[in-house]
Amino acid sequence: MFGGVVAHSRVQQRHPELSDEDVAAAWRNAVAVRRRSFDPPEYYAAAGADPHGRMIEMVGVELEDSRLLIFHAMRLTPKMADGLCIERESR
């Protein structure tokens, strides 16, 4: 679907517990993906498990070179879980 996933540097600045690989793995393991725009550039919201088993919410934009730039990633919130129509993990 995409030519790769790139995590924006602000993700790790805001959430140092998430590495670039955690974000890329969460995208690969996405259980829900929703397109948020239908005009270029295309924005996507998704949720998936990282290598540590944490459910991560992500928002990204498709770049001209077909890569996906994830500019928002953090632990899955109830609001995003509702928006993606999935159950939130219990703590």
C-alpha positions in Angstrom: 0.0 0.0 0.0 2.8 2.4 0.9 6.5 2.5 -0.1 7.5 2.6 3.5 6.7 4.2 6.8 8.6 7.1 8.3 8.0 8.5 11.8 8.4 12.3 12.1 11.0 13.3 14.7 8.3 15.1 16.8 6.8 11.6 17.7 9.8 10.6 19.7 10.2 14.1 21.1 6.7 14.0 22.5 6.7 10.3 23.3 10.3 9.2 24.0 9.0 5.7 25.0 8.2 5.1 21.3 11.0 4.4 18.9 10.8 4.7 15.1 10.7 0.9 14.9 7.9 0.8 17.4 5.8 3.1 15.2 6.7 1.2 11.9 5.8 -2.1 13.6 2.5 -0.7 14.9 1.6 0.4 11.4 2.5 -3.1 10.0 0.4 -4.7 12.7 -2.6 -2.3 12.3 -5.9 -3.8 13.2 -7.8 -0.7 11.9 -7.0 1.9 9.3 -9.3 4.7 8.3 -8.8 7.2 5.5 -9.4 10.7 6.9 -9.3 12.7 3.6 -10.3 11.9 0.1 -8.3 14.7 -1.6 -4.5 14.7 -1.9 -2.6 14.6 0.2 -4.3 11.6 1.8 -4.4 11.4 5.6 -4.9 8.1 7.5 -5.6 7.2 11.1 -4.7 3.7 12.4 -4.2 1.6 15.5 -1.8 -1.3 15.8 0.4 -3.2 18.3 4.0 -2.3 18.6 6.7 -5.0 19.4 6.0 -4.6 23.1 2.3 -5.3 22.7 1.2 -1.8 23.3 -1.7 -0.5 21.1 -0.5 2.6 19.4 -2.7 5.2 17.6 -1.2 6.8 14.6 -2.1 9.6 12.1 -0.1 10.1 9.0 0.0 11.6 5.5 0.9 10.0 2.2 4.0 11.7 0.7 4.5 12.2 -3.0 7.0 9.3 -3.1 4.3 6.9 -1.8 5.8 6.7 1.7 3.6 7.4 4.8 4.8 10.0 7.2 3.5 9.3 10.7 3.3 12.6 12.5 1.2 11.5 15.5 1.7 8.3 17.5 1.0 7.5 21.1 -0.8 4.9 23.3 -4.3 4.3 22.0 -6.9 6.7 23.5 -10.6 6.0 24.0 -11.4 8.8 21.4 -9.3 7.2 18.7 -10.5 3.7 19.6 -14.1 4.9 19.1 -13.2 6.7 15.9 -11.7 3.5 14.5 -14.5 1.3 15.9 -12.2 -0.9 18.0 -12.0 -2.0 21.6 -9.4 -0.2 23.7 -7.0 -2.5 25.6 -7.6 -2.8 29.3 -4.7 -1.7 31.5 
